[in-house]
């Protein structure tokens, strides 16, 4: 195998390993859950609570992912993981700002169009479509296939709930699915990749 092929294989394996920890799913899900409360409360801008989970992303990655990346791939890849986390955090911020402008601030005038057309559930559909497209970005850019599932969940729940309840429902449902599956992934990740300090021999110290 050539050096280039080896480098490409290492890069691919690093991404698969780094994104398998479930942390992004948990953080994005928690952020969306807070965002759903903003929709429920008819807020015009995103509340401070929606931003708190994003600040926890680097901290959780530092405690859970970085040591395992360093152990498996070396310190250079750990530095790469830190840089990637910054980009991901910025991506979440941009996504929330855009969703806030479309859904909370209604910069596209969806509510006005809905009132004129006598279709009260247009905002719910707009929310589902906007969020479904946003959730496809990690699937396309980061190769995180579970985000195809999340996108399908929010779109399907948005269509169903559009005829019965408000725009916050598909967001709540999707965020709950993300947090649950993310927690399961993180538990499996830490169990399958234990650190040397996870099971210290206390008896040898006594």
BALOBA-1460 file (C-alpha; in Angstrom, 3 decimals):
// residues 206
<rec num="1" residu="x" x="0.000" y="0.000" z="0.000"/>
<rec num="2" residu="x" x="1.328" y="3.451" z="-0.878"/>
<rec num="3" residu="x" x="1.904" y="6.201" z="1.656"/>
<rec num="4" residu="x" x="-0.930" y="8.261" z="0.186"/>
<rec num="5" residu="x" x="-3.380" y="5.408" z="0.536"/>
<rec num="6" residu="x" x="-2.200" y="4.850" z="4.093"/>
<rec num="7" residu="x" x="-2.689" y="8.512" z="4.926"/>
<rec num="8" residu="x" x="-6.178" y="8.522" z="3.418"/>
<rec num="9" residu="x" x="-7.113" y="5.414" z="5.384"/>
<rec num="10" residu="x" x="-5.838" y="7.021" z="8.593"/>
<rec num="11" residu="x" x="-7.831" y="10.183" z="7.890"/>
<rec num="12" residu="x" x="-11.022" y="8.227" z="7.220"/>
<rec num="13" residu="x" x="-10.583" y="6.090" z="10.325"/>
<rec num="14" residu="x" x="-9.918" y="9.167" z="12.444"/>
<rec num="15" residu="x" x="-13.176" y="10.808" z="11.352"/>
<rec num="16" residu="x" x="-15.188" y="7.660" z="11.918"/>
<rec num="17" residu="x" x="-13.661" y="7.203" z="15.364"/>
<rec num="18" residu="x" x="-13.950" y="10.835" z="16.411"/>
<rec num="19" residu="x" x="-17.622" y="11.163" z="15.450"/>
<rec num="20" residu="x" x="-18.618" y="7.839" z="16.971"/>
<rec num="21" residu="x" x="-18.596" y="9.244" z="20.525"/>
<rec num="22" residu="x" x="-22.199" y="10.504" z="20.304"/>
<rec num="23" residu="x" x="-21.299" y="13.852" z="21.875"/>
<rec num="24" residu="x" x="-22.360" y="15.972" z="18.905"/>
<rec num="25" residu="x" x="-25.728" y="14.204" z="18.882"/>
<rec num="26" residu="x" x="-26.244" y="14.959" z="22.581"/>
<rec num="27" residu="x" x="-25.194" y="18.614" z="22.294"/>
<rec num="28" residu="x" x="-27.161" y="19.272" z="19.107"/>
<rec num="29" residu="x" x="-30.183" y="17.490" z="20.586"/>
<rec num="30" residu="x" x="-30.030" y="19.515" z="23.816"/>
<rec num="31" residu="x" x="-29.660" y="22.721" z="21.808"/>
<rec num="32" residu="x" x="-32.692" y="21.871" z="19.693"/>
<rec num="33" residu="x" x="-34.697" y="21.003" z="22.800"/>
<rec num="34" residu="x" x="-34.066" y="24.472" z="24.203"/>
<rec num="35" residu="x" x="-34.857" y="25.920" z="20.780"/>
<rec num="36" residu="x" x="-38.200" y="24.075" z="20.860"/>
<rec num="37" residu="x" x="-39.016" y="25.873" z="24.123"/>
<rec num="38" residu="x" x="-38.271" y="29.158" z="22.338"/>
<rec num="39" residu="x" x="-40.777" y="28.209" z="19.630"/>
<rec num="40" residu="x" x="-43.336" y="27.169" z="22.264"/>
<rec num="41" residu="x" x="-42.904" y="30.478" z="24.081"/>
<rec num="42" residu="x" x="-43.276" y="32.482" z="20.844"/>
<rec num="43" residu="x" x="-39.852" y="34.023" z="21.373"/>
<rec num="44" residu="x" x="-38.569" y="36.356" z="18.654"/>
<rec num="45" residu="x" x="-34.930" y="35.531" z="19.320"/>
<rec num="46" residu="x" x="-33.030" y="32.543" z="20.618"/>
<rec num="47" residu="x" x="-32.799" y="32.451" z="24.405"/>
<rec num="48" residu="x" x="-29.521" y="32.131" z="26.307"/>
<rec num="49" residu="x" x="-30.459" y="28.576" z="27.315"/>
<rec num="50" residu="x" x="-30.214" y="27.480" z="23.692"/>
<rec num="51" residu="x" x="-26.541" y="28.432" z="23.604"/>
<rec num="52" residu="x" x="-25.446" y="26.721" z="26.831"/>
<rec num="53" residu="x" x="-25.087" y="23.178" z="25.381"/>
<rec num="54" residu="x" x="-22.796" y="24.493" z="22.635"/>
<rec num="55" residu="x" x="-20.328" y="25.720" z="25.268"/>
<rec num="56" residu="x" x="-20.280" y="22.196" z="26.726"/>
<rec num="57" residu="x" x="-19.172" y="20.585" z="23.448"/>
<rec num="58" residu="x" x="-15.426" y="21.325" z="23.784"/>
<rec num="59" residu="x" x="-15.504" y="20.323" z="27.460"/>
<rec num="60" residu="x" x="-17.141" y="16.950" z="26.771"/>
<rec num="61" residu="x" x="-14.830" y="16.290" z="23.842"/>
<rec num="62" residu="x" x="-11.844" y="17.165" z="26.055"/>
<rec num="63" residu="x" x="-12.852" y="14.685" z="28.747"/>
<rec num="64" residu="x" x="-14.084" y="11.821" z="26.577"/>
<rec num="65" residu="x" x="-12.791" y="12.022" z="23.012"/>
<rec num="66" residu="x" x="-9.412" y="13.761" z="22.945"/>
<rec num="67" residu="x" x="-7.620" y="11.284" z="25.250"/>
<rec num="68" residu="x" x="-8.920" y="8.350" z="23.220"/>
<rec num="69" residu="x" x="-7.975" y="9.996" z="19.928"/>
<rec num="70" residu="x" x="-4.468" y="10.649" z="21.275"/>
<rec num="71" residu="x" x="-4.180" y="7.080" z="22.522"/>
<rec num="72" residu="x" x="-5.300" y="5.584" z="19.214"/>
<rec num="73" residu="x" x="-3.902" y="8.005" z="16.630"/>
<rec num="74" residu="x" x="-1.295" y="10.144" z="18.400"/>
<rec num="75" residu="x" x="-1.007" y="13.755" z="19.541"/>
<rec num="76" residu="x" x="-1.108" y="15.220" z="16.023"/>
<rec num="77" residu="x" x="-4.567" y="13.788" z="15.449"/>
<rec num="78" residu="x" x="-5.626" y="15.047" z="18.874"/>
<rec num="79" residu="x" x="-4.719" y="18.586" z="17.760"/>
<rec num="80" residu="x" x="-6.727" y="17.984" z="14.622"/>
<rec num="81" residu="x" x="-9.662" y="16.843" z="16.740"/>
<rec num="82" residu="x" x="-9.516" y="20.062" z="18.783"/>
<rec num="83" residu="x" x="-9.554" y="22.185" z="15.626"/>
<rec num="84" residu="x" x="-12.437" y="20.166" z="14.197"/>
<rec num="85" residu="x" x="-14.423" y="20.698" z="17.406"/>
<rec num="86" residu="x" x="-14.066" y="24.470" z="17.014"/>
<rec num="87" residu="x" x="-15.388" y="24.297" z="13.453"/>
<rec num="88" residu="x" x="-18.296" y="22.102" z="14.539"/>
<rec num="89" residu="x" x="-19.189" y="24.516" z="17.355"/>
<rec num="90" residu="x" x="-19.193" y="27.415" z="14.894"/>
<rec num="91" residu="x" x="-21.363" y="25.355" z="12.555"/>
<rec num="92" residu="x" x="-23.950" y="24.796" z="15.286"/>
<rec num="93" residu="x" x="-23.960" y="28.527" z="16.080"/>
<rec num="94" residu="x" x="-24.538" y="29.418" z="12.422"/>
<rec num="95" residu="x" x="-27.312" y="26.815" z="12.143"/>
<rec num="96" residu="x" x="-29.118" y="28.131" z="15.231"/>
<rec num="97" residu="x" x="-28.840" y="31.733" z="14.019"/>
<rec num="98" residu="x" x="-30.299" y="30.801" z="10.623"/>
<rec num="99" residu="x" x="-33.085" y="28.714" z="12.178"/>
<rec num="100" residu="x" x="-33.838" y="31.571" z="14.554"/>
<rec num="101" residu="x" x="-34.158" y="34.032" z="11.677"/>
<rec num="102" residu="x" x="-36.416" y="31.701" z="9.694"/>
<rec num="103" residu="x" x="-38.560" y="30.244" z="12.470"/>
<rec num="104" residu="x" x="-38.533" y="32.635" z="15.442"/>
<rec num="105" residu="x" x="-38.026" y="35.976" z="13.717"/>
<rec num="106" residu="x" x="-39.936" y="34.864" z="10.598"/>
<rec num="107" residu="x" x="-37.723" y="36.840" z="8.228"/>
<rec num="108" residu="x" x="-39.291" y="34.989" z="5.282"/>
<rec num="109" residu="x" x="-42.795" y="36.143" z="6.273"/>
<rec num="110" residu="x" x="-44.131" y="32.602" z="6.532"/>
<rec num="111" residu="x" x="-46.803" y="33.506" z="9.110"/>
<rec num="112" residu="x" x="-48.099" y="36.318" z="6.916"/>
<rec num="113" residu="x" x="-48.234" y="34.056" z="3.870"/>
<rec num="114" residu="x" x="-49.930" y="31.393" z="5.976"/>
<rec num="115" residu="x" x="-52.620" y="33.836" z="7.143"/>
<rec num="116" residu="x" x="-53.308" y="35.077" z="3.609"/>
<rec num="117" residu="x" x="-53.534" y="31.544" z="2.260"/>
<rec num="118" residu="x" x="-55.666" y="30.326" z="5.209"/>
<rec num="119" residu="x" x="-53.157" y="27.534" z="5.898"/>
<rec num="120" residu="x" x="-52.358" y="27.738" z="9.629"/>
<rec num="121" residu="x" x="-49.781" y="24.946" z="9.644"/>
<rec num="122" residu="x" x="-47.288" y="26.415" z="7.161"/>
<rec num="123" residu="x" x="-44.869" y="27.419" z="9.922"/>
<rec num="124" residu="x" x="-44.786" y="23.845" z="11.222"/>
<rec num="125" residu="x" x="-43.905" y="22.568" z="7.748"/>
<rec num="126" residu="x" x="-41.324" y="25.341" z="7.320"/>
<rec num="127" residu="x" x="-39.773" y="24.401" z="10.656"/>
<rec num="128" residu="x" x="-39.619" y="20.728" z="9.730"/>
<rec num="129" residu="x" x="-38.137" y="21.387" z="6.291"/>
<rec num="130" residu="x" x="-35.572" y="23.922" z="7.583"/>
<rec num="131" residu="x" x="-34.425" y="21.649" z="10.388"/>
<rec num="132" residu="x" x="-34.399" y="18.575" z="8.132"/>
<rec num="133" residu="x" x="-32.064" y="20.367" z="5.715"/>
<rec num="134" residu="x" x="-29.863" y="21.589" z="8.578"/>
<rec num="135" residu="x" x="-29.518" y="18.044" z="9.924"/>
<rec num="136" residu="x" x="-28.365" y="16.800" z="6.515"/>
<rec num="137" residu="x" x="-25.239" y="18.966" z="6.729"/>
<rec num="138" residu="x" x="-23.384" y="16.753" z="9.272"/>
<rec num="139" residu="x" x="-24.403" y="13.724" z="7.211"/>
<rec num="140" residu="x" x="-22.917" y="15.223" z="4.048"/>
<rec num="141" residu="x" x="-19.852" y="16.986" z="5.453"/>
<rec num="142" residu="x" x="-18.886" y="14.686" z="8.331"/>
<rec num="143" residu="x" x="-20.223" y="11.365" z="7.091"/>
<rec num="144" residu="x" x="-22.412" y="10.942" z="10.167"/>
<rec num="145" residu="x" x="-25.086" y="8.649" z="8.748"/>
<rec num="146" residu="x" x="-27.361" y="8.838" z="11.799"/>
<rec num="147" residu="x" x="-28.179" y="12.401" z="10.778"/>
<rec num="148" residu="x" x="-30.092" y="11.057" z="7.788"/>
<rec num="149" residu="x" x="-32.309" y="9.373" z="10.382"/>
<rec num="150" residu="x" x="-32.675" y="12.584" z="12.401"/>
<rec num="151" residu="x" x="-33.564" y="14.504" z="9.243"/>
<rec num="152" residu="x" x="-36.197" y="11.910" z="8.341"/>
<rec num="153" residu="x" x="-37.628" y="11.989" z="11.882"/>
<rec num="154" residu="x" x="-38.087" y="15.755" z="11.948"/>
<rec num="155" residu="x" x="-39.551" y="15.809" z="8.444"/>
<rec num="156" residu="x" x="-42.000" y="12.959" z="9.096"/>
<rec num="157" residu="x" x="-43.046" y="14.258" z="12.527"/>
<rec num="158" residu="x" x="-43.413" y="17.735" z="11.039"/>
<rec num="159" residu="x" x="-45.828" y="16.521" z="8.386"/>
<rec num="160" residu="x" x="-47.887" y="14.561" z="10.922"/>
<rec num="161" residu="x" x="-47.962" y="17.255" z="13.604"/>
<rec num="162" residu="x" x="-48.644" y="20.053" z="11.108"/>
<rec num="163" residu="x" x="-52.302" y="19.101" z="11.007"/>
<rec num="164" residu="x" x="-52.747" y="18.819" z="14.762"/>
<rec num="165" residu="x" x="-50.230" y="20.750" z="16.870"/>
<rec num="166" residu="x" x="-47.560" y="23.438" z="16.787"/>
<rec num="167" residu="x" x="-44.153" y="23.827" z="15.150"/>
<rec num="168" residu="x" x="-42.340" y="22.965" z="18.376"/>
<rec num="169" residu="x" x="-43.492" y="19.315" z="18.312"/>
<rec num="170" residu="x" x="-41.188" y="17.955" z="15.552"/>
<rec num="171" residu="x" x="-38.272" y="19.797" z="17.152"/>
<rec num="172" residu="x" x="-39.017" y="18.247" z="20.552"/>
<rec num="173" residu="x" x="-39.368" y="14.774" z="19.067"/>
<rec num="174" residu="x" x="-36.148" y="15.000" z="17.058"/>
<rec num="175" residu="x" x="-34.138" y="16.454" z="19.927"/>
<rec num="176" residu="x" x="-35.283" y="13.643" z="22.223"/>
<rec num="177" residu="x" x="-34.263" y="11.003" z="19.650"/>
<rec num="178" residu="x" x="-30.860" y="12.662" z="19.235"/>
<rec num="179" residu="x" x="-30.157" y="12.821" z="22.964"/>
<rec num="180" residu="x" x="-31.203" y="9.198" z="23.550"/>
<rec num="181" residu="x" x="-29.228" y="7.763" z="20.632"/>
<rec num="182" residu="x" x="-26.287" y="10.048" z="21.365"/>
<rec num="183" residu="x" x="-26.148" y="8.891" z="24.976"/>
<rec num="184" residu="x" x="-26.210" y="5.264" z="23.856"/>
<rec num="185" residu="x" x="-23.409" y="5.946" z="21.380"/>
<rec num="186" residu="x" x="-21.287" y="7.731" z="23.991"/>
<rec num="187" residu="x" x="-21.740" y="4.880" z="26.479"/>
<rec num="188" residu="x" x="-20.739" y="2.314" z="23.858"/>
<rec num="189" residu="x" x="-17.784" y="4.470" z="22.750"/>
<rec num="190" residu="x" x="-16.302" y="4.777" z="26.235"/>
<rec num="191" residu="x" x="-16.892" y="1.097" z="26.965"/>
<rec num="192" residu="x" x="-15.252" y="-0.062" z="23.724"/>
<rec num="193" residu="x" x="-12.320" y="2.342" z="24.083"/>
<rec num="194" residu="x" x="-11.276" y="2.338" z="27.759"/>
<rec num="195" residu="x" x="-8.423" y="4.546" z="28.874"/>
<rec num="196" residu="x" x="-5.539" y="3.262" z="30.951"/>
<rec num="197" residu="x" x="-6.695" y="5.444" z="33.858"/>
<rec num="198" residu="x" x="-10.285" y="4.145" z="33.730"/>
<rec num="199" residu="x" x="-9.437" y="1.029" z="35.800"/>
<rec num="200" residu="x" x="-6.504" y="1.916" z="38.009"/>
<rec num="201" residu="x" x="-5.144" y="-0.793" z="40.285"/>
<rec num="202" residu="x" x="-5.814" y="0.575" z="43.710"/>
<rec num="203" residu="x" x="-4.422" y="-2.476" z="45.405"/>
<rec num="204" residu="x" x="-0.925" y="-1.846" z="44.064"/>
<rec num="205" residu="x" x="-0.969" y="1.606" z="45.639"/>
<rec num="206" residu="x" x="-1.905" y="0.322" z="49.051"/>
